[in-house]
Amino acid sequence: MATHKLKVYCTPFCPKCSELLTYLSKRKADYVSFDIDQNDAARKEIIKIIGNDDIETLDKLPVVVVGDKVLYGFDKKEIDKYLG
């Protein structure tokens, strides 16, 4: 199984999530995305990572995991640090 540099946790109705996924695709980034509305295992995983199950209302989406670093929202400058 391939290991991706970035793990992106998002929902289909989140505008910032869509922007991030488009940006990562344009940059040809090494990432995998998980729809936490459709994928129960991914939802449980991100709840464990952030320590809260109310992800959407906390405005944390998208959540990007890079190694042991967790990034909230879509900040191009922060994301670019990990794209190389």
MMTF fields as JSON, N, C-alpha, C and O atoms, coordinates in Angstrom:
{
  "mmtfVersion": "1.0.0",
  "mmtfProducer": "UNKNOWN",
  "numBonds": 335,
  "numAtoms": 336,
  "numGroups": 84,
  "numChains": 1,
  "numModels": 1,
  "chainsPerModel": [1],
  "groupsPerChain": [84],
  "chainIdList": ["A"],
  "bondAtomList": [4, 2, 8, 6, 12, 10, 16, 14, 20, 18, 24, 22, 28, 26, 32, 30, 36, 34, 40, 38, 44, 42, 48, 46, 52, 50, 56, 54, 60, 58, 64, 62, 68, 66, 72, 70, 76, 74, 80, 78, 84, 82, 88, 86, 92, 90, 96, 94, 100, 98, 104, 102, 108, 106, 112, 110, 116, 114, 120, 118, 124, 122, 128, 126, 132, 130, 136, 134, 140, 138, 144, 142, 148, 146, 152, 150, 156, 154, 160, 158, 164, 162, 168, 166, 172, 170, 176, 174, 180, 178, 184, 182, 188, 186, 192, 190, 196, 194, 200, 198, 204, 202, 208, 206, 212, 210, 216, 214, 220, 218, 224, 222, 228, 226, 232, 230, 236, 234, 240, 238, 244, 242, 248, 246, 252, 250, 256, 254, 260, 258, 264, 262, 268, 266, 272, 270, 276, 274, 280, 278, 284, 282, 288, 286, 292, 290, 296, 294, 300, 298, 304, 302, 308, 306, 312, 310, 316, 314, 320, 318, 324, 322, 328, 326, 332, 330],
  "bondOrderList": [1, 1, 1, 1, 1, 1, 1, 1, 1, 1, 1, 1, 1, 1, 1, 1, 1, 1, 1, 1, 1, 1, 1, 1, 1, 1, 1, 1, 1, 1, 1, 1, 1, 1, 1, 1, 1, 1, 1, 1, 1, 1, 1, 1, 1, 1, 1, 1, 1, 1, 1, 1, 1, 1, 1, 1, 1, 1, 1, 1, 1, 1, 1, 1, 1, 1, 1, 1, 1, 1, 1, 1, 1, 1, 1, 1, 1, 1, 1, 1, 1, 1, 1],
  "groupList": [{"groupName": "MET", "atomNameList": ["N", "CA", "C", "O"], "elementList": ["N", "C", "C", "O"], "formalChargeList": [0, 0, 0, 0], "bondAtomList": [1, 0, 2, 1, 3, 2], "bondOrderList": [1, 1, 2], "singleLetterCode": "M", "chemCompType": "L-PEPTIDE LINKING"}, {"groupName": "ALA", "atomNameList": ["N", "CA", "C", "O"], "elementList": ["N", "C", "C", "O"], "formalChargeList": [0, 0, 0, 0], "bondAtomList": [1, 0, 2, 1, 3, 2], "bondOrderList": [1, 1, 2], "singleLetterCode": "A", "chemCompType": "L-PEPTIDE LINKING"}, {"groupName": "THR", "atomNameList": ["N", "CA", "C", "O"], "elementList": ["N", "C", "C", "O"], "formalChargeList": [0, 0, 0, 0], "bondAtomList": [1, 0, 2, 1, 3, 2], "bondOrderList": [1, 1, 2], "singleLetterCode": "T", "chemCompType": "L-PEPTIDE LINKING"}, {"groupName": "HIS", "atomNameList": ["N", "CA", "C", "O"], "elementList": ["N", "C", "C", "O"], "formalChargeList": [0, 0, 0, 0], "bondAtomList": [1, 0, 2, 1, 3, 2], "bondOrderList": [1, 1, 2], "singleLetterCode": "H", "chemCompType": "L-PEPTIDE LINKING"}, {"groupName": "LYS", "atomNameList": ["N", "CA", "C", "O"], "elementList": ["N", "C", "C", "O"], "formalChargeList": [0, 0, 0, 0], "bondAtomList": [1, 0, 2, 1, 3, 2], "bondOrderList": [1, 1, 2], "singleLetterCode": "K", "chemCompType": "L-PEPTIDE LINKING"}, {"groupName": "LEU", "atomNameList": ["N", "CA", "C", "O"], "elementList": ["N", "C", "C", "O"], "formalChargeList": [0, 0, 0, 0], "bondAtomList": [1, 0, 2, 1, 3, 2], "bondOrderList": [1, 1, 2], "singleLetterCode": "L", "chemCompType": "L-PEPTIDE LINKING"}, {"groupName": "VAL", "atomNameList": ["N", "CA", "C", "O"], "elementList": ["N", "C", "C", "O"], "formalChargeList": [0, 0, 0, 0], "bondAtomList": [1, 0, 2, 1, 3, 2], "bondOrderList": [1, 1, 2], "singleLetterCode": "V", "chemCompType": "L-PEPTIDE LINKING"}, {"groupName": "TYR", "atomNameList": ["N", "CA", "C", "O"], "elementList": ["N", "C", "C", "O"], "formalChargeList": [0, 0, 0, 0], "bondAtomList": [1, 0, 2, 1, 3, 2], "bondOrderList": [1, 1, 2], "singleLetterCode": "Y", "chemCompType": "L-PEPTIDE LINKING"}, {"groupName": "CYS", "atomNameList": ["N", "CA", "C", "O"], "elementList": ["N", "C", "C", "O"], "formalChargeList": [0, 0, 0, 0], "bondAtomList": [1, 0, 2, 1, 3, 2], "bondOrderList": [1, 1, 2], "singleLetterCode": "C", "chemCompType": "L-PEPTIDE LINKING"}, {"groupName": "PRO", "atomNameList": ["N", "CA", "C", "O"], "elementList": ["N", "C", "C", "O"], "formalChargeList": [0, 0, 0, 0], "bondAtomList": [1, 0, 2, 1, 3, 2], "bondOrderList": [1, 1, 2], "singleLetterCode": "P", "chemCompType": "L-PEPTIDE LINKING"}, {"groupName": "PHE", "atomNameList": ["N", "CA", "C", "O"], "elementList": ["N", "C", "C", "O"], "formalChargeList": [0, 0, 0, 0], "bondAtomList": [1, 0, 2, 1, 3, 2], "bondOrderList": [1, 1, 2], "singleLetterCode": "F", "chemCompType": "L-PEPTIDE LINKING"}, {"groupName": "SER", "atomNameList": ["N", "CA", "C", "O"], "elementList": ["N", "C", "C", "O"], "formalChargeList": [0, 0, 0, 0], "bondAtomList": [1, 0, 2, 1, 3, 2], "bondOrderList": [1, 1, 2], "singleLetterCode": "S", "chemCompType": "L-PEPTIDE LINKING"}, {"groupName": "GLU", "atomNameList": ["N", "CA", "C", "O"], "elementList": ["N", "C", "C", "O"], "formalChargeList": [0, 0, 0, 0], "bondAtomList": [1, 0, 2, 1, 3, 2], "bondOrderList": [1, 1, 2], "singleLetterCode": "E", "chemCompType": "L-PEPTIDE LINKING"}, {"groupName": "ARG", "atomNameList": ["N", "CA", "C", "O"], "elementList": ["N", "C", "C", "O"], "formalChargeList": [0, 0, 0, 0], "bondAtomList": [1, 0, 2, 1, 3, 2], "bondOrderList": [1, 1, 2], "singleLetterCode": "R", "chemCompType": "L-PEPTIDE LINKING"}, {"groupName": "ASP", "atomNameList": ["N", "CA", "C", "O"], "elementList": ["N", "C", "C", "O"], "formalChargeList": [0, 0, 0, 0], "bondAtomList": [1, 0, 2, 1, 3, 2], "bondOrderList": [1, 1, 2], "singleLetterCode": "D", "chemCompType": "L-PEPTIDE LINKING"}, {"groupName": "ILE", "atomNameList": ["N", "CA", "C", "O"], "elementList": ["N", "C", "C", "O"], "formalChargeList": [0, 0, 0, 0], "bondAtomList": [1, 0, 2, 1, 3, 2], "bondOrderList": [1, 1, 2], "singleLetterCode": "I", "chemCompType": "L-PEPTIDE LINKING"}, {"groupName": "GLN", "atomNameList": ["N", "CA", "C", "O"], "elementList": ["N", "C", "C", "O"], "formalChargeList": [0, 0, 0, 0], "bondAtomList": [1, 0, 2, 1, 3, 2], "bondOrderList": [1, 1, 2], "singleLetterCode": "Q", "chemCompType": "L-PEPTIDE LINKING"}, {"groupName": "ASN", "atomNameList": ["N", "CA", "C", "O"], "elementList": ["N", "C", "C", "O"], "formalChargeList": [0, 0, 0, 0], "bondAtomList": [1, 0, 2, 1, 3, 2], "bondOrderList": [1, 1, 2], "singleLetterCode": "N", "chemCompType": "L-PEPTIDE LINKING"}, {"groupName": "GLY", "atomNameList": ["N", "CA", "C", "O"], "elementList": ["N", "C", "C", "O"], "formalChargeList": [0, 0, 0, 0], "bondAtomList": [1, 0, 2, 1, 3, 2], "bondOrderList": [1, 1, 2], "singleLetterCode": "G", "chemCompType": "PEPTIDE LINKING"}],
  "groupTypeList": [0, 1, 2, 3, 4, 5, 4, 6, 7, 8, 2, 9, 10, 8, 9, 4, 8, 11, 12, 5, 5, 2, 7, 5, 11, 4, 13, 4, 1, 14, 7, 6, 11, 10, 14, 15, 14, 16, 17, 14, 1, 1, 13, 4, 12, 15, 15, 4, 15, 15, 18, 17, 14, 14, 15, 12, 2, 5, 14, 4, 5, 9, 6, 6, 6, 6, 18, 14, 4, 6, 5, 7, 18, 10, 14, 4, 4, 12, 15, 14, 4, 7, 5, 18],
  "groupIdList": [1, 2, 3, 4, 5, 6, 7, 8, 9, 10, 11, 12, 13, 14, 15, 16, 17, 18, 19, 20, 21, 22, 23, 24, 25, 26, 27, 28, 29, 30, 31, 32, 33, 34, 35, 36, 37, 38, 39, 40, 41, 42, 43, 44, 45, 46, 47, 48, 49, 50, 51, 52, 53, 54, 55, 56, 57, 58, 59, 60, 61, 62, 63, 64, 65, 66, 67, 68, 69, 70, 71, 72, 73, 74, 75, 76, 77, 78, 79, 80, 81, 82, 83, 84],
  "secStructList": [7, 7, 7, 7, 1, 3, 3, 3, 3, 3, 7, 6, 6, 7, 2, 2, 2, 2, 2, 2, 2, 2, 2, 2, 2, 2, 6, 6, 7, 7, 3, 3, 3, 3, 3, 6, 6, 6, 7, 2, 2, 2, 2, 2, 2, 2, 2, 2, 2, 2, 6, 7, 1, 7, 6, 6, 6, 6, 6, 7, 7, 1, 3, 3, 3, 3, 6, 6, 3, 3, 3, 3, 1, 7, 7, 2, 2, 2, 2, 2, 2, 2, 2, 7],
  "xCoordList": [0.837, 0.0, 0.877, 1.817, 0.569, 1.366, 1.123, 0.008, 2.179, 2.074, 2.123, 3.055, 1.136, 1.083, 1.634, 1.508, 2.246, 2.849, 1.786, 1.984, 0.659, -0.401, -1.679, -2.027, -2.37, -3.702, -4.663, -4.487, -5.677, -6.632, -7.994, -8.52, -8.553, -9.868, -10.833, -10.619, -11.905, -12.793, -14.222, -14.516, -15.098, -16.465, -16.764, -16.141, -17.705, -17.993, -18.64, -18.588, -19.247, -19.938, -19.084, -19.582, -17.817, -16.912, -16.147, -15.332, -16.406, -15.718, -14.197, -13.475, -13.704, -12.249, -11.639, -10.504, -12.394, -11.917, -11.746, -10.726, -12.751, -12.682, -11.507, -10.792, -11.307, -10.173, -8.852, -7.966, -8.725, -7.482, -7.227, -6.113, -8.237, -8.055, -7.685, -6.847, -8.296, -7.946, -6.495, -5.745, -6.111, -4.746, -3.728, -2.714, -3.993, -3.067, -2.948, -1.859, -4.055, -4.021, -3.19, -2.388, -3.381, -2.605, -1.113, -0.279, -0.783, 0.612, 1.182, 2.359, 0.326, 0.717, 1.287, 2.284, 0.629, 1.06, 0.788, -0.112, 1.571, 1.41, 0.45, 0.857, -0.835, -1.838, -2.925, -3.084, -3.652, -4.86, -5.934, -5.664, -7.156, -8.226, -9.274, -9.507, -9.894, -10.926, -12.172, -12.094, -13.311, -14.593, -15.13, -15.593, -15.067, -15.458, -16.969, -17.435, -17.739, -19.181, -19.498, -20.461, -18.699, -18.949, -18.079, -18.443, -16.941, -15.972, -15.909, -15.229, -16.622, -16.679, -15.307, -15.012, -14.473, -13.138, -12.301, -11.588, -12.395, -11.652, -12.181, -11.405, -13.496, -14.079, -13.584, -13.224, -13.568, -13.08, -11.599, -11.164, -10.842, -9.406, -9.158, -8.306, -9.894, -9.648, -10.171, -9.596, -11.237, -11.729, -10.665, -10.428, -10.031, -8.958, -7.774, -7.183, -7.44, -6.305, -6.557, -5.684, -7.752, -7.996, -8.647, -8.699, -9.14, -9.687, -11.07, -11.47, -11.818, -13.159, -13.994, -13.492, -15.267, -16.096, -16.996, -17.807, -16.869, -17.693, -16.854, -16.7, -16.328, -15.357, -15.949, -15.353, -17.112, -17.681, -17.996, -17.668, -18.619, -19.011, -17.827, -17.932, -16.723, -15.531, -14.764, -13.742, -15.263, -14.635, -13.173, -12.319, -12.896, -11.532, -11.236, -10.077, -12.257, -12.059, -11.469, -11.742, -10.671, -10.141, -9.074, -8.461, -8.876, -7.801, -6.758, -7.072, -5.515, -4.424, -3.443, -3.02, -3.088, -2.116, -0.867, -0.918, 0.254, 1.555, 2.464, 2.929, 2.719, 3.508, 2.79, 1.669, 3.421, 2.773, 2.23, 1.812, 2.234, 1.73, 0.29, -0.03, -0.578, -1.98, -2.244, -2.003, -2.746, -3.052, -4.559, -5.22, -5.103, -6.539, -6.821, -6.124, -7.84, -8.203, -7.27, -6.479, -7.371, -6.545, -5.724, -6.227, -4.457, -3.495, -2.389, -1.558, -2.386, -1.418, 0.019, 0.8, 0.373, 1.753, 2.127, 3.235, 1.21, 1.482, 1.567, 2.463, 0.648, 0.643, 1.925, 2.535, 2.324, 3.505, 4.772, 5.698, 4.824, 5.994, 6.207, 7.332, 5.134, 5.209, 5.189, 5.311, 5.04, 4.975, 6.337, 6.506, 7.302, 8.654, 8.874, 9.994],
  "yCoordList": [-1.187, 0.0, 1.244, 1.349, 2.179, 3.389, 4.323, 4.427, 4.992, 5.981, 7.361, 7.672, 8.174, 9.517, 10.514, 10.342, 11.556, 12.564, 13.315, 13.574, 13.666, 14.401, 13.573, 12.901, 13.631, 13.05, 14.21, 15.025, 14.282, 15.378, 14.818, 13.914, 15.358, 14.959, 16.098, 17.234, 15.784, 16.841, 16.326, 15.154, 17.239, 16.885, 17.514, 18.512, 16.952, 17.48, 18.862, 19.555, 19.278, 20.571, 21.691, 22.793, 21.423, 22.407, 23.148, 22.542, 24.465, 25.23, 25.237, 25.127, 25.366, 25.377, 24.019, 23.947, 22.951, 21.612, 21.502, 21.013, 21.958, 21.918, 22.731, 22.297, 23.918, 24.765, 24.054, 24.066, 23.438, 22.741, 21.578, 21.422, 20.761, 19.601, 20.04, 19.408, 21.108, 21.654, 22.128, 21.846, 22.841, 23.357, 22.213, 22.265, 21.194, 20.054, 19.323, 18.891, 19.18, 18.523, 19.324, 18.757, 20.647, 21.509, 21.436, 21.49, 21.314, 21.222, 19.807, 19.571, 18.87, 17.459, 16.928, 16.207, 17.305, 16.917, 15.437, 14.846, 14.864, 13.475, 13.455, 13.646, 13.221, 13.255, 12.218, 11.687, 11.96, 11.138, 11.88, 12.43, 11.888, 12.593, 11.599, 10.555, 11.959, 11.135, 11.983, 13.067, 11.499, 12.155, 11.647, 10.511, 12.49, 12.044, 11.888, 11.386, 12.312, 12.062, 10.647, 10.036, 10.133, 8.822, 7.704, 6.531, 8.063, 7.08, 7.088, 7.924, 6.152, 6.111, 5.905, 6.495, 5.074, 4.819, 6.102, 6.387, 6.87, 8.136, 9.134, 9.865, 9.169, 10.084, 9.736, 10.625, 8.456, 8.031, 8.38, 8.795, 8.205, 8.502, 9.991, 10.344, 10.861, 12.292, 12.767, 13.679, 12.174, 12.51, 12.168, 12.926, 11.019, 10.613, 11.592, 11.945, 12.019, 12.922, 14.284, 14.82, 14.853, 16.211, 16.239, 17.284, 15.087, 15.011, 15.6, 15.948, 15.717, 16.282, 15.704, 15.526, 15.41, 14.816, 15.832, 15.453, 17.101, 18.139, 18.929, 20.145, 18.229, 18.79, 19.922, 20.994, 19.691, 20.667, 22.0, 23.055, 21.973, 23.223, 23.963, 25.153, 23.291, 23.965, 24.672, 25.31, 24.555, 25.203, 24.8, 25.631, 23.546, 23.044, 22.466, 22.212, 22.259, 21.619, 22.569, 23.769, 22.058, 20.709, 20.519, 21.478, 19.278, 18.937, 18.178, 17.19, 18.647, 18.013, 17.457, 18.156, 16.192, 15.56, 15.265, 14.592, 15.789, 15.564, 15.019, 15.773, 13.721, 13.115, 13.285, 12.803, 13.968, 14.205, 15.632, 16.044, 16.373, 17.762, 17.766, 17.089, 18.528, 18.658, 20.114, 21.023, 20.322, 21.669, 21.796, 20.869, 22.936, 23.182, 24.262, 25.275, 24.042, 25.018, 24.946, 24.012, 25.939, 25.97, 27.252, 28.332, 27.108, 28.21, 27.82, 26.963, 28.464, 28.092, 28.128, 27.221, 29.174, 29.292, 28.12, 27.591, 27.72, 26.604, 25.286, 24.478, 25.075, 23.857, 23.779, 22.716, 24.915, 24.926, 24.495, 23.979, 24.7, 24.261, 22.755, 22.272, 22.022, 20.557, 19.972, 18.758, 20.812, 20.293, 20.197, 19.424, 20.955, 20.855, 21.371, 21.317],
  "zCoordList": [0.0, 0.0, 0.0, 0.788, -0.881, -1.006, 0.17, 0.682, 0.585, 1.646, 1.002, 0.26, 1.281, 0.722, 1.734, 2.946, 1.196, 2.066, 2.873, 4.06, 2.241, 2.911, 2.944, 1.972, 4.074, 4.202, 4.399, 5.304, 3.553, 3.599, 4.004, 3.355, 5.07, 5.552, 5.247, 5.67, 4.504, 4.05, 3.868, 4.101, 3.444, 3.089, 1.734, 1.37, 0.984, -0.352, -0.356, -1.372, 0.75, 0.786, 1.374, 1.601, 1.62, 2.221, 1.112, 0.416, 0.943, -0.111, 0.047, -0.944, 1.279, 1.489, 1.137, 0.666, 1.366, 1.013, -0.499, -0.984, -1.235, -2.7, -3.215, -4.118, -2.638, -3.042, -2.801, -3.656, -1.641, -1.304, -2.247, -2.745, -2.499, -3.375, -4.789, -5.432, -5.275, -6.593, -6.596, -7.53, -5.558, -5.435, -5.404, -6.101, -4.605, -4.513, -5.836, -6.212, -6.542, -7.847, -8.841, -9.583, -8.857, -9.764, -9.449, -10.353, -8.168, -7.75, -7.886, -7.615, -8.312, -8.442, -7.121, -7.094, -6.048, -4.704, -4.46, -5.057, -3.584, -3.166, -1.978, -0.832, -2.272, -1.209, -1.454, -2.553, -0.4, -0.49, 0.299, 1.367, -0.236, 0.473, 0.96, 0.352, 2.071, 2.684, 2.899, 3.477, 2.441, 2.666, 3.999, 4.098, 5.017, 6.355, 6.509, 7.532, 5.509, 5.526, 5.053, 5.515, 4.146, 3.549, 4.12, 4.041, 4.688, 5.147, 6.684, 7.28, 7.31, 8.775, 9.413, 10.452, 8.799, 9.346, 9.342, 10.304, 8.255, 8.164, 9.182, 9.797, 9.364, 10.354, 11.761, 12.532, 12.087, 13.403, 13.572, 14.646, 12.498, 12.547, 12.802, 13.617, 12.112, 12.293, 13.647, 14.241, 14.134, 15.483, 16.52, 17.46, 16.334, 17.253, 17.168, 18.188, 15.962, 15.762, 16.393, 17.077, 16.168, 16.673, 18.05, 18.698, 18.493, 19.842, 20.009, 21.12, 18.895, 18.968, 17.833, 16.723, 18.1, 17.053, 16.353, 15.508, 16.687, 16.079, 15.071, 15.188, 14.101, 13.16, 12.32, 12.217, 11.723, 10.804, 11.485, 10.942, 12.655, 13.293, 13.902, 14.197, 14.091, 14.603, 13.5, 13.753, 12.265, 11.113, 10.973, 10.665, 11.195, 11.081, 9.695, 9.366, 8.895, 7.603, 6.584, 6.625, 5.68, 5.665, 6.747, 7.215, 7.122, 8.05, 7.241, 6.577, 7.303, 6.571, 7.592, 8.513, 7.414, 8.292, 7.47, 6.441, 7.958, 7.326, 8.416, 9.27, 8.393, 9.457, 10.78, 10.942, 11.735, 13.025, 13.149, 14.231, 12.06, 12.034, 11.527, 10.549, 12.194, 11.788, 11.418, 12.212, 10.192, 9.702, 9.549, 9.079, 9.945, 9.853, 8.82, 8.762, 8.014, 7.002, 5.802, 5.671, 4.931, 3.724, 3.716, 3.405, 4.064, 4.062, 3.086, 3.387, 1.9, 0.857, 1.355, 1.069, 2.1, 2.569, 3.468, 3.379, 4.326, 5.241, 4.463, 4.705, 3.541, 2.731, 1.887, 1.774, 1.298, 0.449, 1.176, 0.55, 2.485, 3.272, 3.161, 3.287, 2.926, 2.912, 1.502, 1.337, 0.498, -0.869, -1.534, -2.477, -1.069, -1.598, -2.953, -3.46]
}
